[in-house]
Amino acid sequence: MKVYADYAASTPCDERVVKAMLPYFTQDFGNANSQHSFGRDTAKALADAREVVARILGCDPNEIYFTSGGTEADNWALKGVALHKRDKGNHVIISSIEHHGILSPADWLESNGFRVTRLPVDSTGLVRVEDLEKAIDDETTIVSVMYANNEVGTIQPVKELAEVAHRHGALFHTDAVQAIPYMNINVREIGADLMTISGHKFYGPKGVGVLYIRNGVKLDKLICGGGQERSQRAGTVNVPAIVGLATALELSRRTLTEDCAHIAALRDHFEERVEREIPYIRQNGNKLHRVPSIANYSFEYVEGEGILMLLDFNGIAVSSGSACSSGSLDPSHVLLAMGVPIEVSHGSIRFSFGKHNTLEEVDYIVDKLKETISRLREMSPLFDLKNGGTYNV
């Protein structure tokens, strides 16, 4: 059996999305900025897609900007605001558990003379509103806190955080890449000035995302060149992918309640079995405030890479953390920020379920996981010592 349980990394593209995209590769292939009928046809498709996304997010179409994905949108939001508002202040605030799409540009800003505050989180991965209140000052220009964490699934109090930012004259950005597949998000209601989403997280294509920019917000360009995206984001517009993103987002809203209930039931069944049948484990994240798809566990006395390899050998795809940093042997910055000891964080695995998973697949994962953990612990000197052994280094 082959089982995919890494939906937080990427989702399969819906066949209906592929069908909607196909004409824009071959038949309606014109450049949307060309001033002829071929260009006008694709320009209309682009406008229609922008209206769909705007309607779902609760904003105006001219507040939607298409990008190459979530990372570009995050970079544009953080760098763009910080650089544009440098005369007002040079202070940027992010959380300590952000995706690298925010962490890396924050590091870049810091190396270029900006002050960067990285907010702590509690043991479940929650940012405390009072910590933002303590950190923000008159020089703060932007606060960026992700809506839902990509490793443990914890949902942040973004509305309350946005209110704090606004009281101090700062803009608020949220990376909603992991939240939008499971939540109806209205940008006006949560008070976001900027928000990021990415198509391949909700059964759309890879390589396309959105940055919502509230009307009136000014930021520097990240990509300069031609006049695409109302002269704010240069580059020939990827019409097939944009059509695919809009189609996927619209389709996801139709079955959101049913899909979330199905996924949550699978996750709950998985967690119930794991916690009952596997000893010496730690569940990472917030049990109350989280997306329905992610279950993150630390398995003591074993290494995550070994778990991944043996599960993959049995046809099971999971992750040791963010897919963007899966090649790294460093412990998860998210788990360390939550206070998980380094030695425990090394044995952590993210299981993330999707609408195509079945109860049979979940049981197969748990069965093979039990075998894997038992096998690795038999070879672990730390586990041997734990159980009264006399292993000598």
N, C-alpha and C positions, 0 to 999 in steps of 0.2 A: 504494500500500500504506500502511496505517496501522499503526504499531507502538507499543505501550505498553511503555516500559522505565523506568518510574518506580515500581516496586512498593514501594520503601522509603517512598514518600510515602503510597500507599494501594493496596489491592488490590480487585478486583471482588468483590462479594458473591456467594458460592456460591449457585446456584439452590436447593440443598437447604436452605440457611440461610434464604433468603427464604420457602420453603414452610413451614418450621418456625415462622417469625415470624408469618405471615399471620393465623392464628386469633386472636392476641392483639391485633390491631387491630380486629377486627369481632365475633367470636363471644365469645371469653373476654376481654372488655375491662374487667372490673371492676378497681377499685382494690385492690391487694394488701393494703392496710391496712384495708379495709372489713370489718365484722363480719357478713357475710351470704354466701350461697352463691356469688355472683358474685366476691366478694373472696377467698373461700376457694379457689376454683378457680385464680385467678391466683397466690395465695400459694403453692399447691402447685407451680406451674410455677417460681416464683421459688426455692423450696427445692430443687427438683430441679436447676435450673441451678447453684445454689451448690454442691451436692454433686458435680456433674460437674467444675466448675472445681477444687474442693478436691482431688478424687481425682487429677487430672492434675498439679497442682502439689505434691502430697504433703503436704497439710496438713489441718486440720479445717475443716468448713464454716463454723463460726463465726469463722474467721480471714479469711474472704473478704468484702470490702466492695465493692459495685458503685458506680462513679462515672460521670461523663459522658465519661470518656476518660483518656488518659495524662497530659495536662497537669494536670487536676484532681488526679489521684492523686499526681503528683509534688509539687505545691504542698502538698497535705495532709500528705504524709510529712515534707517538710522543715520547713515552717512549724509543723506540729502538734507535732513532737518538740521543735524548738528553743524554741518558746514554752512548752510544758509543762514543760520541764526547765531553764528559765532560772535558777532558784534554784541548780541544780547547777553550771552553767557557761554561758557565752555564746559558745562556740566551735563553729563548723560547718565541716566540710571537704567540698569537692566536687572533682571533676576540672575541669580547664580546658577540656575538650571536651564538657561535658554539653549535652543538649538545652536549649532555652530554657525548658522546663517546670521545670528545676532552676535554670538560670542566673538567671532573673528573680526568683524568690522568694529566692534567695541575695542578690541585689542589694537586695531589699526588706529582708531581715533586717539586712544591713550598714548600711542607712540608718536602721535603728531600734536601733542600738547593739550589734549582734552582731559578733563577729570572724569573718570568713570567709576560709578558706585555700583557694586554688584550686591543686590539685596539677598540676605540669607533666607532660608526656608525652614519650616519646622520639620519634624521627623517624618511627616507624611508628604512632604514636598509642597506645602502651601506657603505662599508669600503672605506675610502679615501686613495688613494695611498700616498698622502703627509703625512698622519699620520704614515704610515709604515716607510717612509723615516726618520721621526723624531725619531721613536722608536728604529730602528735597530742600532746595534753597532757591534764592532769587536768581541764581545763575543756571538753574536747570532748564534745559530747552526741550528735552524729550525723555519720556519714560517708556520703556518697552518691556512688557511682560507677556509671555506666551499664554494663550487661552487654556490649552491643555498640553501637558508635558508628553513628549514623544517616547519617553522610556517607561514611566510609571503611570501615566494617564491622569494624573491629578489635575482637576479643573480649578483655575484661579479665580478670585473675586474681581474680575476685570472691571466691572462697573464701578465698584467702590474705589479701585485703584485709579481709574480714569478721573473720578471726581476729585481725588486728592491732587492729581497732576494739574487739573484745570484750575483749582483754587490757587495754585501757585504760578499760574501763567505758563505752564508747560504743556506740550502736546503729548498725546498718549497713542502708542502703537501696540497692537497685539498680533502676534503670529498665531493665526487660527487654523493652521494647516491640519493639526490633529483633531481639532474640535468640529470643524465644519462637516465632516462626514456623519456626525452623530447628533448635531444640534442645529436647530433653527436659530440663526444669529441675525439680529437686526442691528446694524452698525449705529443707528441713531439711538436705539434704546440702551446700548451698552456704553455709549459716549466715546467710541473710538474716533480718533482723527485720522488714523491710518490702520489698515488691516491687511494681512497676508493670507492667501489661500493657494493651494496647489492642486492641479487637476488629477494627478495620479493617485491621490489618496482617497478619491471617491469614485473609482472605476472609470476614470477618464484617462487621457493620454499623458505620457511623461513629457517634460520639456515645455510646459506651459503653466503659468500661474497668474495671479491677479494681485495688484496692489490697489486697494481702495484708498483714495486720498480725498478727504472732505474738502468741498469747495471753500476756497479762502486760505487753505494751507499752502504755503510756499516752501519748496525744497529744491536743492541743487539737483541737476541731472546726474545720473550715474553713467548713462551711455549716451554719448554725443554723436551726432551725424546728421541724418536727414530729419524730415519733419513729421515722422510717424508718431502715432499716439499723441496728437495735438502738440507736436514738437517737444514732448517731454521725455520720450523714450525712443531713441533712434533704432533703425533696423527694419528690414522688410518684414511686414506683419505675417506671422505664422497662422494663416487663416484656417487650415484644416485642424490644427490643434486647438485653436480658440473655439471653433464650432464644436469640437469634441468636448472641451471643458464645459461649455454652456449646456450642451445636451446632457452630459453626465450629471451636472449639478441639478438640472431640472428633474431628471429621472430619479435621482436620489431623494428628492423631497417627496415624491409620490409615495414611497414605501418606507419613509424614515422611521415611523413608529414601529412598524412590523419588523423591520430589519434590526433595529436597536433591541427590541424585546428578544428576538431570536439569538442575537449575538450575546446579550447579557446572560441569557439562560445557559448558553454553552460555557461562557466564562465562569459562571457560578458553579456549574457542575464540575468543571476542571479544578477550580479552587477547592471545592469540598473534598474531592478525591485526593488531591495533592496534600492538603493539610491533615487528612485522616491517615494517609497511607505512607507518607515519606517523613521520617523524623529529621530533626536538626535543620529546619528551614526558617526563612524569614520572608514574610510578604512585604513588599515595598510599595508604598503609595498610600492613598487615602481611600478608605472603604466607602465613604459617603459621597465625596466630591470627585468623581472620576468618569471618564468615558467608558462605555460598556465593553470595549474590545480588548483592553490590555490587562494582562496579569503578569506581574514581575516578581520573581522569587530569587532569593539567595539560598544556595545549597551549600551548607558549611562543609569544610574539609575536602572540597573538590574545586577544580578550575573550570570556569565557564567554557573555555576553548575546547576542553575535552568533552564536555556535555554536548556542545554544538556538533563536534565531529561525529560522535557516536549516534546522535539523533539523526544527523544527515545520512549516515550509513544506513539507517533504518527508514530513509525516505521522508524524514520530518524536517521541515524548514522553520527555524526559529531564529532569534537574534540574541546576541549578548549585550545589546544596548541599541544605540542609534545606528541605523544602517550606514550613515555618513561617516561613522568612526569605527566601523566593525573591523577594519584592518589594524587597529591600534591595540596594543596589549596593556595600555594604561587603564587604571580603574575608572569607572564611570564618574564623571564630574557631578552628575545628578545625584548618584547614591552617596558620594562623599559629602556633598552639600547637605544631604538629609541626615548625616551622622552615621551612616553605615560604615563600620570599620573596613579598612583597606582589604584585609585578608578575607573578609566576608563578601565584599563587593566583587572580588575576582571570581566568585562562584555564582554570579547572577545571570539570569536568563529572562528575556522578555518574550512572552507568548502573546501574540495578538491575533484575534479571530475576526473573521469576516462573514458576510452573508452567505457564502457558498459552503462554509464548514458544516459538518454534521455531528451529531452526538456520537456516532460510531467512530469518527475521526478523533474526537476529543478523548474517548476511551483508549484508542490506540496510542495516542500521545502519552497519556498517563502510564499505560502499561510499559511502554518502551522507556519512559523517563525513569520509572522505578528500577528497571533493569540497569539502566545506564548509571544512575546514582549509586546503586549497590555495587556495581562492578568497579567504578572509580574509587569508591571508598575502601574497597578491599585492597587497592593498591596505594592508598594514602597513608603515609607515616603519621600524619597528624590525627587521622581518624583512629589509627592503631593506638596511639598514645591516649586518645580520649577514652578508649575502651580498655585501658589497663595494660597496654602493650609496653614493651621495653625497647622500642626502636632507637638505635644509636646513629647519630649523624656521622 
